[in-house]
Every structure is written in C-alpha cells, then in structure tokens.
C-alpha cells in the first residue's frame, strides 16, 4: 500500500512537472505565434473591417496578396534579400569560424573584446561614413555593397557564437592528429570542422535572420534596384501608398521565408544551441 502511494505520488509529481513545463513554454512562445497569426489574419481581412479589431470571424480574402504581388516589387526585393543574406551569412560564417578558432586556441581575449565592441556600436552612427565611402567607391545600390555592409552584423555575431563551440572541442584531439603527422590546417579541417557542424548550423541560421531583418543599412545604402524585403514593407507605412491590409500582407510575405527555413531545420538549430551551452 505504501509502495502504491509512493508510485502514485511520483507519477503525479511527474505529470505536474510536465504540465508546468508545457504551460511555461506556451507562456513564452504563445505571444510570438499570436503576433504572426494576427498579422496573417489581418492580411486576409476585408478593408472595411480592418479598424474593427473585435471582429475575428469573417470570410478571408486574398485580394491584398494579389495587389501586393502584382503592384509592387516585393518578390524581387525578397530575392535581393535572399542573395544578400545568403552571401553575408556564408562569408560571416567562414570568417567567424576562423577568427573564433584563433581566439579560442591562442587565448586572444582582447581581439574578442574588440570584435564585441564593433557589434555593440549602433548602426545609425556608421550610416553617414558608410554612405560617403560607398559613394566614392561606387558601391551604392549594389548587391556587393549591401553584402559587405551586412558583414558588420554576421562576422561579430558568428565569432562570439563559435568561440563557445571551439572551446568545447578538446585540444587533445588536435594534438593526436599532429602526432599522426597532420598539420594544424589538416587537423582543423578533419577534426575541428566536423565537430563544429552543429554550431555552424545554429550560427548560420541566426546570422541569416539578423541579416534578413536589417533595415537601416538597406534603406540608406540600397536603392531602387537593390531594395530588400524589409524596405518593401516600409513603403506601405505611408497611408497614401496602400491599405493596412496590404501592409500586413507584405509583412507576412517577408516573414514567411525565414519562418519556413527555421521550421524545417529547427532540430539542427536546437541541437546546435544545446551543444554550445554544455561544457
């Protein structure tokens, strides 16, 4: 009888613990999903109901999406964002991995601090110098110019995330490779690089999201030919440029690619962040 009571007590405790965990997850994640759902549901709401927030049941319409796609350059802007964010992420990941390896193995903490300081500087303080340099170099309104400017985002972020992953890899594994005749470069490629794959996936996704969402650099350094997705949504902030429903539709189209990418690789992202947090 006593054993049965203990077993029931343990099961009740376990059920209570799981319930509390699920409720905590809903409390944290729920508001973010509600924002996305509200944005999408508002994008299919008729214009005459938009300023009636209490109305949630209506016949959805795709007219706003049709108007945004046909009467704006949002698809081209999304393609521009994909190109810029992909190249900026790739370059930032390579530079961040090499820099993180150097900092972790040679204990260059001052270099890491200097990179962190560059990440902490507000972008708005660099816009005027960036614009002057880009104008003289002919990089305004070009894909290359925006890719180079986004490296200010991806490289520092990649360095500081990858440092933790590199430090988790035992030096003895590299030393064993050296004893077998491998050089430092070969040991890095065959030992460190494969073990850093989870961290590289997590870093790449986070760098891509930060690059994709950047607005200030694209607005000032870009132009009509190289306008990005966030800038295309900003154009609908003017009440004379379109309805609020079209703005919500444009915001949904801009958010959707990142949402889909994270949805498909959420396991790799979670594994990478979890591995990096364990010593």
Residue, then its C-alpha position, 0 to 999 in steps of 0.5 A: x500500500x505504501x509502495x502504491x502511494x509512493x508510485x502514485x505520488x511520483x507519477x503525479x509529481x511527474x505529470x505536474x512537472x510536465x504540465x508546468x513545463x508545457x504551460x511555461x513554454x506556451x507562456x513564452x512562445x504563445x505571444x510570438x505565434x499570436x503576433x504572426x497569426x494576427x498579422x496573417x489574419x489581418x492580411x486576409x481581412x476585408x478593408x472595411x473591417x480592418x479598424x474593427x479589431x473585435x471582429x475575428x470571424x469573417x470570410x478571408x480574402x486574398x485580394x491584398x496578396x494579389x495587389x501586393x504581388x502584382x503592384x509592387x516589387x516585393x518578390x524581387x526585393x525578397x530575392x535581393x534579400x535572399x542573395x544578400x543574406x545568403x552571401x553575408x551569412x556564408x562569408x560571416x560564417x567562414x570568417x567567424x569560424x576562423x577568427x573564433x578558432x584563433x581566439x579560442x586556441x591562442x587565448x586572444x581575449x582582447x581581439x574578442x573584446x574588440x570584435x564585441x565592441x564593433x557589434x555593440x556600436x549602433x548602426x545609425x552612427x556608421x550610416x553617414x561614413x558608410x554612405x560617403x565611402x560607398x559613394x566614392x567607391x561606387x558601391x551604392x545600390x549594389x548587391x556587393x555593397x549591401x553584402x559587405x555592409x551586412x558583414x558588420x552584423x554576421x562576422x561579430x555575431x558568428x565569432x562570439x557564437x563559435x568561440x563557445x563551440x571551439x572551446x568545447x572541442x578538446x585540444x587533445x584531439x588536435x594534438x593526436x592528429x599532429x602526432x599522426x603527422x597532420x598539420x594544424x590546417x589538416x587537423x582543423x579541417x578533419x577534426x575541428x570542422x566536423x565537430x563544429x557542424x552543429x554550431x555552424x548550423x545554429x550560427x548560420x541560421x541566426x546570422x541569416x535572420x539578423x541579416x534578413x531583418x536589417x533595415x537601416x543599412x538597406x534603406x540608406x545604402x540600397x536603392x531602387x534596384x537593390x531594395x530588400x524585403x524589409x524596405x518593401x514593407x516600409x513603403x506601405x507605412x505611408x497611408x497614401x501608398x496602400x491599405x493596412x491590409x496590404x501592409x500586413x500582407x507584405x509583412x507576412x510575405x517577408x516573414x514567411x521565408x525565414x519562418x519556413x527555413x527555421x521550421x524545417x531545420x529547427x532540430x539542427x538549430x536546437x541541437x546546435x544551441x544545446x551543444x554550445x551551452x554544455x561544457 
